[in-house]
Amino acid sequence: MQLRLLKAGGTSAERAAAQAALDAAQKNFDKVRAGPTTDELAQLKAQVDNAKALVAQAQAAYDRIGGASNPYIAMTPESAQLQQTANNYQAAAAAYQDATQHPTSAELAAAQAHIDQARATLAGLTPTQDTINVAQAQLANAQAALNALKSNAADYILTAPFNGTIAEKNISIGDTVVPGSPTPAFVLGDVSKLRVKTTNLAEVDASRIQVGQSVQVTLDAFPGKTFSGKVEKIAPSAIEYRGDRVFRVWIDLDEGIASGLRWGMSATVKIAVE
């Protein structure tokens, strides 16, 4: 989107306004550089001559009533008229003198600055090919980075080996998870089926039970209640337990988590053998 906007530049109205501003700045510069026209100077000179003639007329009237020797001259209309015409003459002469000294270097510099600013504005609305190339390169780099993140997304996902419920969470947001860590990130369990693992089946009884055999289980947490289950697995080899040779047995309970059973509860297993 940004690249498309860059290629398009400003809107047609914006570019037209910028071009008009540049044309106006150039026209003003040309006018400043040319200075006053011959007609303008002639008009200013005529104003000076006219003001000078009015001063002469006012001076004559002033002199006719005694001029400076008249003790009341300051209060006369002739004195006020002479002062006014003298001020007008000085203003006209200053305007003419100022016009003949233009343009100054400062005026030319200011007019040129307006041109430069207008030209820069127009250029900003019309990007160069180099600017477009840089933007295209930045877009390509960003797209490559995005593709790399997408391809590596699987590396940042922990996938459970089976469906179940998280029983224990050992990590927090921001932690680094390393493969092969001795502490698992999560402890996952299938709570739809609970299992009891025994650790003390004597070797003399191991040959008397078999997979699928019915089992009764009681738990300290549920006094007076018996749960049913079946032998799911018998360990193929014995282990040492409190000085005896025993076999582990895994028993699947018929009841699940809905019955109130929880992981880690102590259980007593009764297996009827012949």
LUMSE-104116 format. One record per residue (C-alpha): x, y, z; residue in three letters; chain. Coordinates in steps of 0.02 Angstrom, whole numbers. Example, Ala and Ser with C-alpha at 12.3 -4.5 7.8 and 13.67 -1.06 7.14 Angstrom:
BEGIN
PT     xx     yy     zz   r c
PT    615   -225    390 Ala A
PT    684    -53    357 Ser A
//
This chain:
BEGIN
PT     xx     yy     zz   r c
PT      0      0      0 Met A
PT    137    122     48 Gln A
PT    234     81   -111 Leu A
PT     79    113   -217 Arg A
PT     54    281   -132 Leu A
PT    237    324   -158 Leu A
PT    228    282   -343 Lys A
PT     70    383   -363 Ala A
PT    141    533   -270 Gly A
PT     18    667   -219 Gly A
PT   -155    685   -291 Thr A
PT   -180    779   -454 Ser A
PT   -253    925   -356 Ala A
PT   -101    930   -241 Glu A
PT     20    927   -387 Arg A
PT    -78   1062   -478 Ala A
PT    -75   1173   -323 Ala A
PT    112   1144   -300 Ala A
PT    145   1187   -483 Gln A
PT     41   1346   -468 Ala A
PT    139   1396   -313 Ala A
PT    303   1368   -406 Leu A
PT    243   1472   -554 Asp A
PT    191   1613   -438 Ala A
PT    358   1609   -348 Ala A
PT    452   1616   -514 Gln A
PT    344   1761   -574 Lys A
PT    377   1856   -414 Asn A
PT    565   1824   -430 Phe A
PT    565   1891   -607 Asp A
PT    472   2047   -551 Lys A
PT    591   2077   -406 Val A
PT    744   2051   -515 Arg A
PT    679   2170   -650 Ala A
PT    649   2309   -522 Gly A
PT    529   2454   -553 Pro A
PT    474   2485   -733 Thr A
PT    510   2646   -826 Thr A
PT    329   2699   -806 Asp A
PT    334   2665   -619 Glu A
PT    492   2769   -599 Leu A
PT    418   2908   -704 Ala A
PT    262   2910   -596 Gln A
PT    365   2918   -437 Leu A
PT    472   3059   -511 Lys A
PT    314   3155   -557 Ala A
PT    252   3138   -378 Gln A
PT    417   3210   -316 Val A
PT    406   3358   -436 Asp A
PT    225   3392   -389 Asn A
PT    266   3384   -203 Ala A
PT    411   3503   -230 Lys A
PT    299   3628   -321 Ala A
PT    173   3622   -179 Leu A
PT    312   3658    -55 Val A
PT    362   3812   -156 Ala A
PT    183   3874   -156 Gln A
PT    165   3846     31 Ala A
PT    331   3932     62 Gln A
PT    275   4086    -36 Ala A
PT    114   4097     64 Ala A
PT    212   4074    225 Tyr A
PT    332   4215    178 Asp A
PT    190   4335    133 Arg A
PT    129   4338    313 Ile A
PT    300   4375    384 Gly A
PT    376   4204    391 Gly A
PT    485   4167    540 Ala A
PT    482   4352    593 Ser A
PT    296   4341    628 Asn A
PT    279   4304    815 Pro A
PT    114   4214    782 Tyr A
PT    172   4116    630 Ile A
PT    162   3947    717 Ala A
PT    -25   3969    742 Met A
PT    -62   4011    561 Thr A
PT   -135   3895    429 Pro A
PT      9   3942    313 Glu A
PT    134   3870    436 Ser A
PT     37   3706    451 Ala A
PT     19   3695    262 Gln A
PT    205   3721    237 Leu A
PT    245   3583    362 Gln A
PT    123   3462    279 Gln A
PT    187   3493    103 Thr A
PT    367   3474    164 Ala A
PT    324   3305    241 Asn A
PT    238   3249     80 Asn A
PT    390   3299    -21 Tyr A
PT    509   3203     91 Gln A
PT    399   3047     78 Ala A
PT    389   3059   -112 Ala A
PT    576   3087   -127 Ala A
PT    612   2937    -14 Ala A
PT    496   2825   -116 Ala A
PT    581   2877   -277 Tyr A
PT    754   2852   -203 Gln A
PT    704   2681   -135 Asp A
PT    636   2625   -304 Ala A
PT    798   2670   -393 Thr A
PT    898   2559   -274 Gln A
PT    799   2397   -302 His A
PT    815   2251   -311 Pro A
PT    930   2223   -163 Thr A
PT   1026   2061   -136 Ser A
PT    914   2021     13 Ala A
PT    756   2039    -93 Glu A
PT    828   1926   -228 Leu A
PT    879   1797    -97 Ala A
PT    705   1796    -19 Ala A
PT    621   1777   -189 Ala A
PT    740   1634   -234 Gln A
PT    703   1549    -67 Ala A
PT    518   1550   -110 His A
PT    558   1467   -277 Ile A
PT    665   1333   -192 Asp A
PT    529   1295    -65 Gln A
PT    394   1281   -198 Ala A
PT    506   1170   -306 Arg A
PT    543   1056   -157 Ala A
PT    357   1039   -120 Thr A
PT    321    989   -299 Leu A
PT    467    866   -299 Ala A
PT    400    787   -140 Gly A
PT    237    751   -230 Leu A
PT    331    674   -376 Thr A
PT    449    538   -309 Pro A
PT    607    498   -404 Thr A
PT    649    326   -470 Gln A
PT    786    310   -339 Asp A
PT    657    338   -201 Thr A
PT    543    207   -276 Ile A
PT    689     84   -291 Asn A
PT    732    107   -107 Val A
PT    551     79    -57 Ala A
PT    541    -77   -165 Gln A
PT    699   -146    -83 Ala A
PT    628   -112     90 Gln A
PT    466   -198     41 Leu A
PT    561   -350    -24 Ala A
PT    661   -363    138 Asn A
PT    504   -350    243 Ala A
PT    417   -483    139 Gln A
PT    568   -599    156 Ala A
PT    568   -575    345 Ala A
PT    382   -612    351 Leu A
PT    403   -770    247 Asn A
PT    543   -827    362 Ala A
PT    433   -802    515 Leu A
PT    291   -898    434 Lys A
PT    405  -1043    386 Ser A
PT    478  -1051    562 Asn A
PT    311  -1030    650 Ala A
PT    304  -1216    688 Ala A
PT    465  -1200    788 Asp A
PT    376  -1088    912 Tyr A
PT    227  -1202    944 Ile A
PT    221  -1338   1077 Leu A
PT    117  -1482   1011 Thr A
PT     41  -1607   1131 Ala A
PT     75  -1790   1087 Pro A
PT   -106  -1835   1125 Phe A
PT   -271  -1753   1170 Asn A
PT   -292  -1721   1354 Gly A
PT   -296  -1595   1495 Thr A
PT   -151  -1493   1565 Ile A
PT   -127  -1550   1743 Ala A
PT     30  -1451   1780 Glu A
PT    109  -1296   1700 Lys A
PT    294  -1269   1731 Asn A
PT    328  -1120   1617 Ile A
PT    274   -938   1612 Ser A
PT    261   -807   1475 Ile A
PT    436   -757   1419 Gly A
PT    521   -918   1476 Asp A
PT    637  -1009   1356 Thr A
PT    589  -1189   1323 Val A
PT    735  -1303   1278 Val A
PT    708  -1477   1203 Pro A
PT    763  -1614   1321 Gly A
PT    740  -1510   1478 Ser A
PT    725  -1621   1634 Pro A
PT    570  -1523   1685 Thr A
PT    427  -1537   1560 Pro A
PT    340  -1378   1506 Ala A
PT    171  -1457   1541 Phe A
PT    108  -1616   1619 Val A
PT    -31  -1681   1508 Leu A
PT   -157  -1814   1550 Gly A
PT   -307  -1901   1473 Asp A
PT   -438  -1871   1607 Val A
PT   -569  -1969   1511 Ser A
PT   -489  -2128   1581 Lys A
PT   -397  -2140   1748 Leu A
PT   -269  -2273   1786 Arg A
PT   -200  -2349   1946 Val A
PT    -20  -2409   1951 Lys A
PT     25  -2536   2084 Thr A
PT    200  -2560   2150 Thr A
PT    186  -2712   2262 Asn A
PT    116  -2861   2167 Leu A
PT    213  -3008   2235 Ala A
PT    299  -3119   2110 Glu A
PT    202  -3270   2172 Val A
PT     40  -3182   2121 Asp A
PT    102  -3111   1956 Ala A
PT     69  -3273   1863 Ser A
PT   -108  -3283   1932 Arg A
PT   -176  -3124   1854 Ile A
PT   -198  -3077   1674 Gln A
PT   -240  -2928   1565 Val A
PT   -427  -2891   1562 Gly A
PT   -459  -2964   1733 Gln A
PT   -586  -2869   1841 Ser A
PT   -520  -2768   1988 Val A
PT   -597  -2679   2136 Gln A
PT   -517  -2517   2197 Val A
PT   -547  -2419   2356 Thr A
PT   -479  -2247   2394 Leu A
PT   -446  -2158   2558 Asp A
PT   -536  -2005   2488 Ala A
PT   -697  -2106   2463 Phe A
PT   -720  -2215   2618 Pro A
PT   -849  -2352   2596 Gly A
PT   -853  -2335   2407 Lys A
PT   -782  -2462   2284 Thr A
PT   -731  -2423   2105 Phe A
PT   -717  -2553   1969 Ser A
PT   -580  -2575   1841 Gly A
PT   -482  -2698   1734 Lys A
PT   -301  -2749   1721 Val A
PT   -230  -2657   1572 Glu A
PT    -47  -2704   1581 Lys A
PT     74  -2811   1683 Ile A
PT    258  -2766   1687 Ala A
PT    365  -2897   1598 Pro A
PT    502  -2889   1730 Ser A
PT    511  -2873   1918 Ala A
PT    582  -2728   2018 Ile A
PT    652  -2714   2193 Glu A
PT    528  -2639   2316 Tyr A
PT    566  -2637   2503 Arg A
PT    676  -2790   2486 Gly A
PT    550  -2892   2386 Asp A
PT    536  -2935   2203 Arg A
PT    374  -2860   2141 Val A
PT    287  -2821   1977 Phe A
PT    201  -2662   1924 Arg A
PT     22  -2679   1865 Val A
PT    -80  -2545   1774 Trp A
PT   -267  -2544   1802 Ile A
PT   -391  -2440   1703 Asp A
PT   -539  -2379   1806 Leu A
PT   -712  -2384   1734 Asp A
PT   -755  -2216   1815 Glu A
PT   -675  -2056   1754 Gly A
PT   -643  -1883   1822 Ile A
PT   -829  -1846   1828 Ala A
PT   -849  -1964   1975 Ser A
PT   -737  -1855   2082 Gly A
PT   -576  -1953   2060 Leu A
PT   -416  -1853   2045 Arg A
PT   -237  -1888   1999 Trp A
PT   -120  -1931   2141 Gly A
PT   -250  -2009   2257 Met A
PT   -197  -2160   2359 Ser A
PT   -285  -2321   2309 Ala A
PT   -297  -2501   2370 Thr A
PT   -319  -2633   2235 Val A
PT   -405  -2800   2260 Lys A
PT   -382  -2930   2123 Ile A
PT   -474  -3094   2143 Ala A
PT   -358  -3238   2099 Val A
PT   -388  -3425   2102 Glu A
//
